[in-house]
Amino acid sequence: MSILSNNHYLFTSESVGEGHPDKLCDQVSDAVLDYCLSLDPDAHVACETFSSTDFLLVGGEIGFSKDIDLKDFNHNVEKIARGVALDIGYNSADVGLDGANCLFMNRLHAQSADINQGVVGKGLDEYEGQQGAGDQGMMFGFACNETPSLMPAPVYYAHQILLRAHELRHAGKIAWLRPDAKSQVTIEYDGYKPVRIDTVVVSHQHNPDVDYDTIKKTLIEEVIKPVLEPTGLLDDKVKYFINPTGKFVIGGPDGDSGLTGRKIIVDTYGGMGRHGGGAFSGKDPSKVDRSAAYMARYIAKNIVAAELADRAEVELAYAIGVPFPVSIMVETFGTEKAPRNKIEEAVKKVFDCTPAGIIKTLSLKQPLYRKTASYGHFGREGFPWEKTDKVEELKKAVK
């Protein structure tokens, strides 16, 4: 954060496209998770993916509650991983990876019985029969009234820029775009209010036969401005940095290795709002790293939608094997319209934050995860944790 004067400061967030090597890995891991949940909604999955030049590796732990044909399963895991790469556009070594023909390795194995017993309620006698958290840790959710999605403006607009580039690339409207891409948006704030966009950075992989001037003009006029002009925050002082190295032909796993879980700030709030440290992709909902972070966002979004605060951050914390949160915290940054303690008590009354309650409330045993793995887990409609269906209950509980 850069302080300008008085209450004015700059805040920057980034996004990465679906073809970024880390995002390729996130999508493979979540596609494998979806496949496991389609076979067994009670499957326990911790799937990691690694990519490099001409190589994909899938590994981790999986436990099923019923018998599965492992030969058929392993064949389909490879088919899924290759299919994700091809869907993104990695269909040739020239663009960074040939999904159909690259080397593939599967190192998935059975889940630890020690971990499983606590999750399924067979751990300590006092928690017998109750689903425990899949790990210890703290998870945060955040919401603010800066955008219609109740997301922070910098990360929201960084995502939207790359989503537009994604759509134009897949539609063939900018034929020279390749899959790998990054964006960054810097916004000037007055207190908690965005007042103008200061800087936009976009680095997008491209074919070798397109000149720099065409790349710069096209990305500004056809990708960036259609997203940012409607915000009213764009002025003639904005600074654009487009492919600032001058060339971005080599990309994807050929340009940089990829690994599941390395873009946790891109996945959440762009640095505005805290992060507990746990990644999401490849983890089934028994892992509170993922499910409780979704629940915390759900709670925070409903607090802001209920106009109980302009900004809300919710922390949930858990101990492995324990069937309830060890703490719940609500922070409203001085923007609350009701006493914070009353908002926090209302949250505890309205929302079931036990591991089992989160899974039931948000219907998390369905195979919906691959589509979360690029352009942010939050701020996009269609996910259960983005609903604002607890507004009236919260208002009533506060009163």
Salt bridges, closest charged atoms under 4 A:
GLU18 OE2 - HIS166 ND1 3.25
GLU18 OE2 - ARG169 NH2 2.52
GLU18 OE2 - HIS170 NE2 2.56
ASP22 OD2 - HIS20 ND1 3.89
ASP22 OD1 - ARG262 NH2 2.94
ASP22 OD2 - LYS263 NZ 2.85
ASP26 OD2 - LYS23 NZ 2.68
ASP30 OD1 - ARG290 NH1 2.82
ASP42 OD1 - LYS365 NZ 2.45
GLU61 OE2 - HIS109 NE2 3.52
GLU78 OE2 - ARG82 NE 3.03
ASP87 OD2 - ARG370 NH1 3.27
GLU146 OE2 - ARG311 NH1 2.91
GLU188 OE2 - HIS8 ND1 2.73
GLU188 OE1 - ARG196 NH1 3.46
ASP190 OD2 - HIS8 NE2 3.62
ASP198 OD1 - ARG196 NH1 2.98
ASP198 OD2 - LYS239 NZ 3.01
GLU221 OE2 - LYS225 NZ 3.17
ASP235 OD2 - ARG196 NE 2.79
ASP267 OD1 - LYS23 NZ 2.57
ASP267 OD2 - HIS377 NE2 3.72
ASP284 OD2 - LYS287 NZ 2.52
ASP289 OD2 - LYS283 NZ 2.87
ASP310 OD1 - LYS337 NZ 2.91
GLU313 OE1 - ARG274 NH2 2.58
GLU331 OE1 - ARG340 NH1 3.71
GLU344 OE2 - LYS348 NZ 3.81
GLU345 OE2 - LYS348 NZ 3.90
GLU381 OE2 - LYS301 NZ 3.41
GLU386 OE1 - ARG297 NH2 2.87
GLU386 OE1 - LYS301 NZ 2.83
ASP389 OD2 - LYS387 NZ 3.77
GLU392 OE2 - LYS395 NZ 3.93
GLU393 OE2 - LYS390 NZ 3.34
